[in-house]
């Protein structure tokens, strides 16, 4: 299996297509996934393939690991562009997420004040006030919205909650008052003979309508770059991504494209 897990709390730095030189932070369990989505394109594999058997790292462990890495990088005069929370699942599920963000901001200010702190999230936990407030404190609050239609979201992201709806997520994203970056993957393929494609005209119309409600500071669109657990998925060509980006710009939003 070519999908990967992140076994360390702090990993990298790595070069991110969307963020630059990124120092990754994984606050999910180190031996498996913990996520409220089961995305068919996830680089960590499907949830059922990679169940976690140990707990997530404690807040104190995260603070110690990050302090050690940042102090080492500073001594070598190497500085990240961004400290990015991602890893083996949904970072906002951590019970001490808000405290971990506070610790990270303090350590960032000490060792690399020019760096940004970013969170890559699937948007499912922003109903929780402590999570919401913590996300408001980071520099790049990057929230997933892979479709604005329930049917496509269930196909692509496979939410674990039977109550999931796009309407609820979009309503929660609107609470940020524009202090949010929307990240969307575009892909196509088949699974069990059923076509999966979020690039159709009606799909894009609904998604742009959602962007107009959310009013994000930026939109990031991308496509598959690594091995996916569902092997039939296909990249969307750069010219199609750029055409979608043109429509987003026409709607008044800044957009970046990673083909």
N, C-alpha and C positions, 0 to 999 in steps of 0.2 A: 504494500500500500504506500503510495507516494505522498499522501497527506501527512501533516506534521503536527507535533505537539511541542509546546514550550515548557521545558522542564525546570527552568530557572525563574526566579522572581524577576530579575532584571536581565535583559538579553540585548545583544547588539553592542554598539550602534549598528543599524542597518540603513541602507538607502531606500527610502520609501518613494514610490512614484508620486504620491500626493503631498508628502510632508517634508521631504528632504532627508537630512541626516537625523534619524529617529532612534532614540534610546527607548526600547520597549519595556513595559512593566506588565507582568502577568500576575494578577491577584486571584486567578482561578486555581483550582487544584493542579498540581504539577504533573499528575499521571493520567489525566483524562479531562473530558469536557464537562462544563456546567453552564448551560445556556437555556434561555427561554424560547429560543428559536432552534430549528434543526435544519439550517440552510443547506440546500442541495449543492451549493458551490463552496461550502466552507473548507478552507485549507486545512483545518484540524480534523476533518472527517465528519461523519454523521454521529449524533449523540449515542445511538445504540452501539456503534462500533467502538467508541472510546469512553466507556463509563468511568467516572472517577471513583477511586476507592479510598482516597485520603482527603483530609480537609484542606480548605484554602489556607494560605499563609496568614498568620496573625498580623495585625497592624504593626506591632513592634518589629516583626521579621522583615516586613516590607520597608519600613523606615531604615533599618540597619543595612539592608542590602542596597538600597538606593544611595544612602550616604556613602557607603564604601565605594560604589562604582563612580559616583560623581566626584568624590575626592581624588580617586585614582586618575580619572580623566583630566581633572583640573591640574594635577601635578605634571601631566604629560602635555598640557596646553592643547587638549582636544576637547571641543565643546559641541554638544548636540544642538541641532536647530530646534528640536522638540523632544519632550519626554511624553511618550504615548502609552496610554493604558489600552491594552487590547488582550492578546494572549489566548488562552484556551476556553473562550466562552464570553459571557456577558459580565464585564467588570462591575457594573452597578449592582449586581447581586450580592457582592460582598457586604456582610453586615456592618463592617466598619468603613464603608466606602467614603463617607464624608470626612472622617478623621484622616484617612489615608491621603485624600486630596489636600487637606490642610497641611499635613506633614510634607507632602511633595512640594507644595508652593513655598514652604519655608526653606527646604533644602535647595530648591531651584534658585531662590533669591540669594542663598549663601554661596553656591558653587558656580552657577551659570545663569546669572540674572537676565541675559539676553535670550535664553531659551524659552520657548512656549511650553505650556502643559496642555496636552490634548487627550480627549477621551473618545474612543470609538465605541459607540453603543448602538444597540438595536432598537432603542427608544421605548422598550416595553416597561421600564421601571420608573419612568419620569413622573408617574402619578404619586410616587412616594416623596414626600416633601423634603426629607433630608437629602435624597438623591438629586432632586430638582435644584435645591439651593447649592449643592456642591457643584453641579454642572454649570450653574451660573457664575461660579468663581473661576473656572478654568479659562484659558485663553482661546482654545479651540474646542468647542462643544459640538462634536461631529455625530449627528444622529442619522441612523439608517431609515430610508423610506424607498423600498425597492419597487413599490407599486402603490397606486391609490385605490386599487380595487381588491376586495376581499378574496375573490377567487384566485387571482394571480399571486397575492401574498401567501395564501395557503399552499399554492403550488411550489413557490420558490423558497419561502422562508419557513414553512411548516411550523407555525406557532404551537407551543405546548399547551397554552390555555385555550380551552374550547370557547371562551368568551371573547377571543380576540376579534377586533374589527378595525379597519383602517380609519373609520370615522373617529373612534376613541383616540387613536394614536395621533391623528392630525390635530384634534382638539387639544391634546396635551402639548404638542409641539408649538402650537400657537401661544402657549403661556410664556414662552421665552421672549416674546416681544421682539423677535428678529435676531436675538443674540444666540444664533444657532446656525450651524452649517449642515446642510442636507447632503447625504451621500447615497448614491444610487448606482447599483450595478445593472447593466443591461446584458442580457444573454438570450439564447434560444437553444432549443433542442427538443428531445422527446424523452418521456419516462413512462414505461409501461404502455407504450403506444399513444400516449396523450401528448399533444404539442404544447410546449412551454415557450412563450415568447412575449416579453414585455416591451417590445419596440413598435407595436402596431399603433395606428393613428389614434384610435379611441383610447388606448392605454396612455399614450403621451399626452393627449388632451386632458384626461382626468388627473394625471400626475402634475401637469403645469397648473391646473386649477388649484390643486392642493398647495403647490408652492406659493401661489398668490395669497392664499389664506395664511400660511405660515410666515411668509415674508423673510426668508433666511438671509443672512449676510453674505452667503456664498453657497453655491451648489457644486458638488464634486460628482462627476459621472465617470464611470470606468467600466471595464469588462473583465472577463476571466484572464488571469495572468499565470495561474499555477494549476497544478493537478486538482481536479475536483472529484468528490466521492461519487457523484453521478457522472459516469464517463461519457454520456451522450451529449453533454452540454457543449455549446460552441461559442467562440468569441464573436462579438459584433464588430464588424470592420470599422476602421478609424473614420472613414468618410460618413458612415451612418451616425457614429457618435458625434461627429462634428456638426452634422445636420440637426441632431437633437439639441446640441449646445447652442446653435444659432437661434433656435426657437426659444430657449431659456433666456438668452441675452435679449431677444426681442421683447420678452415679457418683463425685462428690467432688472435681471439678476446677473451678478458676476458668476462665471462658471469656469471650472477647470476640467480638462479632458485627459484621461489616462487610457490610451488605447492599447 
